[in-house]
């Protein structure tokens, strides 16, 4: 049960970071740029995957894996998409690193299920 709680906390943090990524272009003032579209879409994906993990932390650890990929994408996307302002670069790279760390934490906090009845030796 303790591991599920840790997975919930890590995924809950990613819910918040997903919300931030989705709304940050409007708050930081770059809402019409390529960076804004990227941050909004990735933020919504992070939010949805993390929300499902908060509700059911004992299953679907693959959603945290998807979020870890989203975190890596956020780190490199300013260079791939040629962001033209400094604030979205810092925002994407910082939140990307945090999302990656929380996602790995959520995965590692998910208990492994072993089906002893179906083990063939």
Secondary structure, DSSP 4 states (H G I P E B T S, - for coil): -HHHHHHHHHHHHHHHHHHHHHHHHHHHT-TTSHHHHHHHHHHHHHHHHHHHHHH-TTS-THHHHHHHHHHHHHHHHHHHTT--SHHHHHHHHHHHHHHHHHHHHHHHTSPPP--GGG---
